[in-house]
Amino acid sequence: MMSRAWYIIRRLGAAWLSSVSRFINAAFLGGSTSESISARSYREPWPRAVKIINAALWVFGKDHCRTAWRVEVEDARKTLARNDLLK
């Protein structure tokens, strides 16, 4: 039971951090609410930002920015696929 609770806490924490990143990207960096700072840093590219973010978030993986970008692209593809089914 405790492992399920820990899983939920981790998922909600990750979602909250992602929301904060998206807010900062949109409100202060002129980006989109659909994109995290990590993903945008990889896409732009902002090599200095990528180095700093990857170093700070090493616990989430070796190449966090690239992974964040790939996850967001895959989520967008899923959304487009769902929308095509609605037509």
Backbone as XML, in Angstrom:
<?xml version="1.0"?>
<chain id="A" units="angstrom">
  <residue number="1" name="MET">
    <atom name="N" x="0.822" y="-1.199" z="0.000"/>
    <atom name="CA" x="0.000" y="0.000" z="0.000"/>
    <atom name="C" x="0.864" y="1.260" z="0.000"/>
  </residue>
  <residue number="2" name="MET">
    <atom name="N" x="1.949" y="1.208" z="0.733"/>
    <atom name="CA" x="2.814" y="2.377" z="0.799"/>
    <atom name="C" x="3.450" y="2.684" z="-0.547"/>
  </residue>
  <residue number="3" name="SER">
    <atom name="N" x="3.786" y="1.656" z="-1.321"/>
    <atom name="CA" x="4.401" y="1.900" z="-2.619"/>
    <atom name="C" x="3.430" y="2.605" z="-3.569"/>
  </residue>
  <residue number="4" name="ARG">
    <atom name="N" x="2.152" y="2.295" z="-3.492"/>
    <atom name="CA" x="1.146" y="2.981" z="-4.314"/>
    <atom name="C" x="1.047" y="4.455" z="-3.927"/>
  </residue>
  <residue number="5" name="ALA">
    <atom name="N" x="1.062" y="4.728" z="-2.635"/>
    <atom name="CA" x="1.011" y="6.109" z="-2.156"/>
    <atom name="C" x="2.250" y="6.880" z="-2.632"/>
  </residue>
  <residue number="6" name="TRP">
    <atom name="N" x="3.413" y="6.251" z="-2.547"/>
    <atom name="CA" x="4.646" y="6.897" z="-2.994"/>
    <atom name="C" x="4.597" y="7.167" z="-4.499"/>
  </residue>
  <residue number="7" name="TYR">
    <atom name="N" x="4.061" y="6.244" z="-5.270"/>
    <atom name="CA" x="3.912" y="6.425" z="-6.713"/>
    <atom name="C" x="3.026" y="7.637" z="-7.013"/>
  </residue>
  <residue number="8" name="ILE">
    <atom name="N" x="1.919" y="7.750" z="-6.308"/>
    <atom name="CA" x="1.001" y="8.872" z="-6.516"/>
    <atom name="C" x="1.669" y="10.192" z="-6.159"/>
  </residue>
  <residue number="9" name="ILE">
    <atom name="N" x="2.379" y="10.216" z="-5.045"/>
    <atom name="CA" x="3.080" y="11.433" z="-4.629"/>
    <atom name="C" x="4.117" y="11.830" z="-5.678"/>
  </residue>
  <residue number="10" name="ARG">
    <atom name="N" x="4.868" y="10.863" z="-6.184"/>
    <atom name="CA" x="5.875" y="11.153" z="-7.210"/>
    <atom name="C" x="5.238" y="11.686" z="-8.487"/>
  </residue>
  <residue number="11" name="ARG">
    <atom name="N" x="4.143" y="11.072" z="-8.919"/>
    <atom name="CA" x="3.467" y="11.516" z="-10.143"/>
    <atom name="C" x="2.910" y="12.930" z="-9.994"/>
  </residue>
  <residue number="12" name="LEU">
    <atom name="N" x="2.260" y="13.202" z="-8.873"/>
    <atom name="CA" x="1.708" y="14.533" z="-8.641"/>
    <atom name="C" x="2.810" y="15.579" z="-8.496"/>
  </residue>
  <residue number="13" name="GLY">
    <atom name="N" x="3.901" y="15.194" z="-7.846"/>
    <atom name="CA" x="5.037" y="16.109" z="-7.717"/>
    <atom name="C" x="5.634" y="16.450" z="-9.072"/>
  </residue>
  <residue number="14" name="ALA">
    <atom name="N" x="5.798" y="15.444" z="-9.910"/>
    <atom name="CA" x="6.333" y="15.670" z="-11.257"/>
    <atom name="C" x="5.384" y="16.551" z="-12.070"/>
  </residue>
  <residue number="15" name="ALA">
    <atom name="N" x="4.093" y="16.322" z="-11.954"/>
    <atom name="CA" x="3.104" y="17.134" z="-12.679"/>
    <atom name="C" x="3.142" y="18.585" z="-12.196"/>
  </residue>
  <residue number="16" name="TRP">
    <atom name="N" x="3.314" y="18.778" z="-10.891"/>
    <atom name="CA" x="3.379" y="20.131" z="-10.333"/>
    <atom name="C" x="4.630" y="20.847" z="-10.845"/>
  </residue>
  <residue number="17" name="LEU">
    <atom name="N" x="5.772" y="20.164" z="-10.806"/>
    <atom name="CA" x="7.014" y="20.778" z="-11.294"/>
    <atom name="C" x="6.918" y="21.110" z="-12.779"/>
  </residue>
  <residue number="18" name="SER">
    <atom name="N" x="6.313" y="20.239" z="-13.547"/>
    <atom name="CA" x="6.116" y="20.500" z="-14.968"/>
    <atom name="C" x="5.231" y="21.725" z="-15.180"/>
  </residue>
  <residue number="19" name="SER">
    <atom name="N" x="4.194" y="21.846" z="-14.368"/>
    <atom name="CA" x="3.300" y="23.006" z="-14.469"/>
    <atom name="C" x="4.033" y="24.304" z="-14.147"/>
  </residue>
  <residue number="20" name="VAL">
    <atom name="N" x="4.883" y="24.276" z="-13.144"/>
    <atom name="CA" x="5.671" y="25.455" z="-12.786"/>
    <atom name="C" x="6.606" y="25.821" z="-13.943"/>
  </residue>
  <residue number="21" name="SER">
    <atom name="N" x="7.254" y="24.822" z="-14.535"/>
    <atom name="CA" x="8.150" y="25.057" z="-15.660"/>
    <atom name="C" x="7.394" y="25.655" z="-16.845"/>
  </residue>
  <residue number="22" name="ARG">
    <atom name="N" x="6.233" y="25.143" z="-17.133"/>
    <atom name="CA" x="5.416" y="25.661" z="-18.240"/>
    <atom name="C" x="4.947" y="27.085" z="-17.972"/>
  </residue>
  <residue number="23" name="PHE">
    <atom name="N" x="4.595" y="27.364" z="-16.717"/>
    <atom name="CA" x="4.180" y="28.720" z="-16.335"/>
    <atom name="C" x="5.326" y="29.705" z="-16.542"/>
  </residue>
  <residue number="24" name="ILE">
    <atom name="N" x="6.512" y="29.352" z="-16.046"/>
    <atom name="CA" x="7.669" y="30.241" z="-16.194"/>
    <atom name="C" x="7.996" y="30.430" z="-17.669"/>
  </residue>
  <residue number="25" name="ASN">
    <atom name="N" x="7.931" y="29.365" z="-18.452"/>
    <atom name="CA" x="8.193" y="29.461" z="-19.881"/>
    <atom name="C" x="7.240" y="30.440" z="-20.552"/>
  </residue>
  <residue number="26" name="ALA">
    <atom name="N" x="5.971" y="30.366" z="-20.207"/>
    <atom name="CA" x="4.976" y="31.230" z="-20.848"/>
    <atom name="C" x="4.994" y="32.654" z="-20.278"/>
  </residue>
  <residue number="27" name="ALA">
    <atom name="N" x="5.025" y="32.769" z="-18.964"/>
    <atom name="CA" x="4.882" y="34.080" z="-18.331"/>
    <atom name="C" x="6.133" y="34.950" z="-18.430"/>
  </residue>
  <residue number="28" name="PHE">
    <atom name="N" x="7.296" y="34.339" z="-18.338"/>
    <atom name="CA" x="8.520" y="35.131" z="-18.263"/>
    <atom name="C" x="9.446" y="34.993" z="-19.474"/>
  </residue>
  <residue number="29" name="LEU">
    <atom name="N" x="9.310" y="33.911" z="-20.215"/>
    <atom name="CA" x="10.204" y="33.682" z="-21.353"/>
    <atom name="C" x="9.496" y="33.812" z="-22.699"/>
  </residue>
  <residue number="30" name="GLY">
    <atom name="N" x="8.202" y="34.147" z="-22.674"/>
    <atom name="CA" x="7.460" y="34.355" z="-23.910"/>
    <atom name="C" x="7.171" y="33.093" z="-24.697"/>
  </residue>
  <residue number="31" name="GLY">
    <atom name="N" x="7.220" y="31.947" z="-24.027"/>
    <atom name="CA" x="6.970" y="30.676" z="-24.697"/>
    <atom name="C" x="5.527" y="30.230" z="-24.566"/>
  </residue>
  <residue number="32" name="SER">
    <atom name="N" x="5.324" y="28.955" z="-24.782"/>
    <atom name="CA" x="4.002" y="28.356" z="-24.761"/>
    <atom name="C" x="3.753" y="27.622" z="-23.444"/>
  </residue>
  <residue number="33" name="THR">
    <atom name="N" x="2.509" y="27.596" z="-23.020"/>
    <atom name="CA" x="2.153" y="26.810" z="-21.836"/>
    <atom name="C" x="2.186" y="25.317" z="-22.139"/>
  </residue>
  <residue number="34" name="SER">
    <atom name="N" x="2.318" y="24.963" z="-23.406"/>
    <atom name="CA" x="2.367" y="23.560" z="-23.812"/>
    <atom name="C" x="3.783" y="23.001" z="-23.819"/>
  </residue>
  <residue number="35" name="GLU">
    <atom name="N" x="4.754" y="23.813" z="-23.400"/>
    <atom name="CA" x="6.149" y="23.391" z="-23.486"/>
    <atom name="C" x="6.901" y="23.772" z="-22.216"/>
  </residue>
  <residue number="36" name="SER">
    <atom name="N" x="7.627" y="22.819" z="-21.682"/>
    <atom name="CA" x="8.444" y="23.086" z="-20.496"/>
    <atom name="C" x="9.719" y="23.823" z="-20.899"/>
  </residue>
  <residue number="37" name="ILE">
    <atom name="N" x="10.376" y="24.405" z="-19.925"/>
    <atom name="CA" x="11.646" y="25.078" z="-20.194"/>
    <atom name="C" x="12.675" y="24.075" z="-20.706"/>
  </residue>
  <residue number="38" name="SER">
    <atom name="N" x="12.672" y="22.879" z="-20.142"/>
    <atom name="CA" x="13.632" y="21.849" z="-20.570"/>
    <atom name="C" x="13.455" y="21.520" z="-22.050"/>
  </residue>
  <residue number="39" name="ALA">
    <atom name="N" x="12.223" y="21.247" z="-22.460"/>
    <atom name="CA" x="11.956" y="20.897" z="-23.855"/>
    <atom name="C" x="12.273" y="22.067" z="-24.781"/>
  </residue>
  <residue number="40" name="ARG">
    <atom name="N" x="11.930" y="23.267" z="-24.362"/>
    <atom name="CA" x="12.203" y="24.436" z="-25.193"/>
    <atom name="C" x="13.709" y="24.662" z="-25.338"/>
  </residue>
  <residue number="41" name="SER">
    <atom name="N" x="14.442" y="24.450" z="-24.266"/>
    <atom name="CA" x="15.897" y="24.612" z="-24.312"/>
    <atom name="C" x="16.513" y="23.654" z="-25.320"/>
  </residue>
  <residue number="42" name="TYR">
    <atom name="N" x="15.991" y="22.448" z="-25.391"/>
    <atom name="CA" x="16.486" y="21.475" z="-26.362"/>
    <atom name="C" x="16.069" y="21.865" z="-27.784"/>
  </residue>
  <residue number="43" name="ARG">
    <atom name="N" x="14.828" y="22.304" z="-27.955"/>
    <atom name="CA" x="14.301" y="22.610" z="-29.283"/>
    <atom name="C" x="14.915" y="23.867" z="-29.887"/>
  </residue>
  <residue number="44" name="GLU">
    <atom name="N" x="15.202" y="24.882" z="-29.101"/>
    <atom name="CA" x="15.611" y="26.197" z="-29.634"/>
    <atom name="C" x="16.863" y="26.169" z="-30.520"/>
  </residue>
  <residue number="45" name="PRO">
    <atom name="N" x="17.977" y="25.646" z="-30.297"/>
    <atom name="CA" x="18.568" y="25.127" z="-29.068"/>
    <atom name="C" x="19.245" y="26.227" z="-28.250"/>
  </residue>
  <residue number="46" name="TRP">
    <atom name="N" x="19.211" y="26.028" z="-26.948"/>
    <atom name="CA" x="19.916" y="26.901" z="-26.010"/>
    <atom name="C" x="20.961" y="26.036" z="-25.308"/>
  </residue>
  <residue number="47" name="PRO">
    <atom name="N" x="22.155" y="25.882" z="-25.883"/>
    <atom name="CA" x="23.134" y="24.933" z="-25.348"/>
    <atom name="C" x="23.526" y="25.207" z="-23.892"/>
  </residue>
  <residue number="48" name="ARG">
    <atom name="N" x="23.659" y="26.459" z="-23.522"/>
    <atom name="CA" x="24.034" y="26.772" z="-22.132"/>
    <atom name="C" x="22.924" y="26.344" z="-21.178"/>
  </residue>
  <residue number="49" name="ALA">
    <atom name="N" x="21.688" y="26.642" z="-21.542"/>
    <atom name="CA" x="20.548" y="26.254" z="-20.697"/>
    <atom name="C" x="20.443" y="24.733" z="-20.604"/>
  </residue>
  <residue number="50" name="VAL">
    <atom name="N" x="20.657" y="24.051" z="-21.722"/>
    <atom name="CA" x="20.598" y="22.580" z="-21.730"/>
    <atom name="C" x="21.636" y="22.007" z="-20.768"/>
  </residue>
  <residue number="51" name="LYS">
    <atom name="N" x="22.857" y="22.530" z="-20.811"/>
    <atom name="CA" x="23.913" y="22.052" z="-19.904"/>
    <atom name="C" x="23.533" y="22.267" z="-18.450"/>
  </residue>
  <residue number="52" name="ILE">
    <atom name="N" x="23.031" y="23.450" z="-18.145"/>
    <atom name="CA" x="22.673" y="23.777" z="-16.754"/>
    <atom name="C" x="21.515" y="22.904" z="-16.281"/>
  </residue>
  <residue number="53" name="ILE">
    <atom name="N" x="20.480" y="22.794" z="-17.096"/>
    <atom name="CA" x="19.302" y="21.999" z="-16.711"/>
    <atom name="C" x="19.672" y="20.525" z="-16.568"/>
  </residue>
  <residue number="54" name="ASN">
    <atom name="N" x="20.416" y="19.993" z="-17.528"/>
    <atom name="CA" x="20.812" y="18.587" z="-17.450"/>
    <atom name="C" x="21.661" y="18.318" z="-16.207"/>
  </residue>
  <residue number="55" name="ALA">
    <atom name="N" x="22.548" y="19.253" z="-15.869"/>
    <atom name="CA" x="23.390" y="19.081" z="-14.678"/>
    <atom name="C" x="22.547" y="19.150" z="-13.405"/>
  </residue>
  <residue number="56" name="ALA">
    <atom name="N" x="21.582" y="20.077" z="-13.375"/>
    <atom name="CA" x="20.750" y="20.248" z="-12.180"/>
    <atom name="C" x="19.766" y="19.095" z="-12.000"/>
  </residue>
  <residue number="57" name="LEU">
    <atom name="N" x="19.289" y="18.554" z="-13.104"/>
    <atom name="CA" x="18.261" y="17.505" z="-13.046"/>
    <atom name="C" x="18.819" y="16.143" z="-13.435"/>
  </residue>
  <residue number="58" name="TRP">
    <atom name="N" x="20.088" y="15.896" z="-13.168"/>
    <atom name="CA" x="20.738" y="14.633" z="-13.523"/>
    <atom name="C" x="20.007" y="13.432" z="-12.944"/>
  </residue>
  <residue number="59" name="VAL">
    <atom name="N" x="19.335" y="13.634" z="-11.812"/>
    <atom name="CA" x="18.638" y="12.529" z="-11.168"/>
    <atom name="C" x="17.495" y="11.988" z="-12.046"/>
  </residue>
  <residue number="60" name="PHE">
    <atom name="N" x="16.982" y="12.800" z="-12.961"/>
    <atom name="CA" x="15.897" y="12.380" z="-13.845"/>
    <atom name="C" x="16.406" y="11.738" z="-15.124"/>
  </residue>
  <residue number="61" name="GLY">
    <atom name="N" x="17.701" y="11.662" z="-15.299"/>
    <atom name="CA" x="18.262" y="11.034" z="-16.489"/>
    <atom name="C" x="19.433" y="11.827" z="-17.032"/>
  </residue>
  <residue number="62" name="LYS">
    <atom name="N" x="20.233" y="11.165" z="-17.847"/>
    <atom name="CA" x="21.451" y="11.765" z="-18.373"/>
    <atom name="C" x="21.171" y="12.966" z="-19.274"/>
  </residue>
  <residue number="63" name="ASP">
    <atom name="N" x="20.172" y="12.875" z="-20.108"/>
    <atom name="CA" x="19.860" y="13.933" z="-21.076"/>
    <atom name="C" x="18.409" y="14.383" z="-20.872"/>
  </residue>
  <residue number="64" name="HIS">
    <atom name="N" x="18.167" y="15.039" z="-19.758"/>
    <atom name="CA" x="16.805" y="15.407" z="-19.356"/>
    <atom name="C" x="16.098" y="16.261" z="-20.410"/>
  </residue>
  <residue number="65" name="CYS">
    <atom name="N" x="16.789" y="17.252" z="-20.950"/>
    <atom name="CA" x="16.135" y="18.171" z="-21.895"/>
    <atom name="C" x="15.652" y="17.445" z="-23.149"/>
  </residue>
  <residue number="66" name="ARG">
    <atom name="N" x="16.491" y="16.577" z="-23.685"/>
    <atom name="CA" x="16.097" y="15.821" z="-24.876"/>
    <atom name="C" x="14.925" y="14.892" z="-24.557"/>
  </residue>
  <residue number="67" name="THR">
    <atom name="N" x="14.988" y="14.244" z="-23.408"/>
    <atom name="CA" x="13.902" y="13.354" z="-22.998"/>
    <atom name="C" x="12.607" y="14.130" z="-22.818"/>
  </residue>
  <residue number="68" name="ALA">
    <atom name="N" x="12.682" y="15.306" z="-22.196"/>
    <atom name="CA" x="11.485" y="16.138" z="-21.998"/>
    <atom name="C" x="10.884" y="16.524" z="-23.343"/>
  </residue>
  <residue number="69" name="TRP">
    <atom name="N" x="11.730" y="16.891" z="-24.293"/>
    <atom name="CA" x="11.246" y="17.259" z="-25.624"/>
    <atom name="C" x="10.559" y="16.074" z="-26.300"/>
  </residue>
  <residue number="70" name="ARG">
    <atom name="N" x="11.195" y="14.889" z="-26.226"/>
    <atom name="CA" x="10.615" y="13.694" z="-26.856"/>
    <atom name="C" x="9.271" y="13.324" z="-26.232"/>
  </residue>
  <residue number="71" name="VAL">
    <atom name="N" x="9.160" y="13.440" z="-24.921"/>
    <atom name="CA" x="7.895" y="13.140" z="-24.237"/>
    <atom name="C" x="6.813" y="14.112" z="-24.686"/>
  </residue>
  <residue number="72" name="GLU">
    <atom name="N" x="7.149" y="15.385" z="-24.797"/>
    <atom name="CA" x="6.157" y="16.374" z="-25.222"/>
    <atom name="C" x="5.738" y="16.161" z="-26.674"/>
  </residue>
  <residue number="73" name="VAL">
    <atom name="N" x="6.671" y="15.790" z="-27.528"/>
    <atom name="CA" x="6.334" y="15.489" z="-28.930"/>
    <atom name="C" x="5.400" y="14.286" z="-28.988"/>
  </residue>
  <residue number="74" name="GLU">
    <atom name="N" x="5.710" y="13.248" z="-28.219"/>
    <atom name="CA" x="4.859" y="12.053" z="-28.205"/>
    <atom name="C" x="3.463" y="12.369" z="-27.661"/>
  </residue>
  <residue number="75" name="ASP">
    <atom name="N" x="3.396" y="13.194" z="-26.617"/>
    <atom name="CA" x="2.088" y="13.602" z="-26.082"/>
    <atom name="C" x="1.290" y="14.374" z="-27.129"/>
  </residue>
  <residue number="76" name="ALA">
    <atom name="N" x="1.968" y="15.244" z="-27.890"/>
    <atom name="CA" x="1.289" y="16.000" z="-28.949"/>
    <atom name="C" x="0.770" y="15.067" z="-30.038"/>
  </residue>
  <residue number="77" name="ARG">
    <atom name="N" x="1.562" y="14.065" z="-30.390"/>
    <atom name="CA" x="1.114" y="13.088" z="-31.395"/>
    <atom name="C" x="-0.125" y="12.336" z="-30.922"/>
  </residue>
  <residue number="78" name="LYS">
    <atom name="N" x="-0.132" y="11.955" z="-29.656"/>
    <atom name="CA" x="-1.302" y="11.254" z="-29.103"/>
    <atom name="C" x="-2.535" y="12.144" z="-29.136"/>
  </residue>
  <residue number="79" name="THR">
    <atom name="N" x="-2.359" y="13.416" z="-28.802"/>
    <atom name="CA" x="-3.480" y="14.358" z="-28.839"/>
    <atom name="C" x="-4.008" y="14.507" z="-30.258"/>
  </residue>
  <residue number="80" name="LEU">
    <atom name="N" x="-3.113" y="14.640" z="-31.223"/>
    <atom name="CA" x="-3.544" y="14.762" z="-32.622"/>
    <atom name="C" x="-4.269" y="13.508" z="-33.084"/>
  </residue>
  <residue number="81" name="ALA">
    <atom name="N" x="-3.770" y="12.352" z="-32.687"/>
    <atom name="CA" x="-4.419" y="11.094" z="-33.063"/>
    <atom name="C" x="-5.819" y="11.015" z="-32.470"/>
  </residue>
  <residue number="82" name="ARG">
    <atom name="N" x="-5.966" y="11.416" z="-31.213"/>
    <atom name="CA" x="-7.306" y="11.405" z="-30.578"/>
    <atom name="C" x="-8.243" y="12.366" z="-31.302"/>
  </residue>
  <residue number="83" name="ASN">
    <atom name="N" x="-7.739" y="13.530" z="-31.674"/>
    <atom name="CA" x="-8.576" y="14.509" z="-32.345"/>
    <atom name="C" x="-9.008" y="14.029" z="-33.733"/>
  </residue>
  <residue number="84" name="ASP">
    <atom name="N" x="-8.133" y="13.305" z="-34.421"/>
    <atom name="CA" x="-8.504" y="12.748" z="-35.728"/>
    <atom name="C" x="-9.626" y="11.719" z="-35.585"/>
  </residue>
  <residue number="85" name="LEU">
    <atom name="N" x="-9.648" y="11.022" z="-34.469"/>
    <atom name="CA" x="-10.699" y="10.033" z="-34.228"/>
    <atom name="C" x="-12.052" y="10.707" z="-33.976"/>
  </residue>
  <residue number="86" name="LEU">
    <atom name="N" x="-12.013" y="11.953" z="-33.506"/>
    <atom name="CA" x="-13.260" y="12.651" z="-33.191"/>
    <atom name="C" x="-13.948" y="13.214" z="-34.437"/>
  </residue>
  <residue number="87" name="LYS">
    <atom name="N" x="-13.238" y="13.355" z="-35.524"/>
    <atom name="CA" x="-13.802" y="13.971" z="-36.736"/>
    <atom name="C" x="-14.724" y="13.047" z="-37.467"/>
  </residue>
</chain>
